[in-house]
Amino acid sequence: MQYMQNRRARKPTISLRVPPKLLAEVDDLVGRTRMKSRTEFLERAIEAYVQDLRDSKVVIMKSWTEPKARAAVVKYLRRRPSAFVSEICEALGIEFELGFRVVGRLMEDGIVDRTP
């Protein structure tokens, strides 16, 4: 089966290496969903994945030592006096485990309080 395109509407072509088992699954799904081709299937899959990423929040985690994380959390709370630990971690790129540990120690030291 050949799929013809108008020269003006021609899309760029890419090559893609796919493990045989995954390709067999794609072929099965193409047949079961009555799509025209692997290309149509992959276009739809890529569009859906890109949309999911567009709609999601991507957080880049940085490598923090506890003292640096502590200083960054204190500085963050000076600008925003009230925040959830998860918000602080996302904003600063601190892993949640480290963030909760740092905030716990700041609470023990009386530097921050939990809001009711």
Sequence and secondary structure as in RCSB ss.txt:
>XXXX:A:sequence
MQYMQNRRARKPTISLRVPPKLLAEVDDLVGRTRMKSRTEFLERAIEAYVQDLRDSKVVIMKSWTEPKARAAVVK
YLRRRPSAFVSEICEALGIEFELGFRVVGRLMEDGIVDRTP
>XXXX:A:secstr
      GGG          HHHHHHHHHHHHHHT S HHHHHHHHHHHHHHHHHHS         HHHHHHHHHH
HHHHSSS  HHHHHHHHT  HHHHHHHHHHHHHTTS     
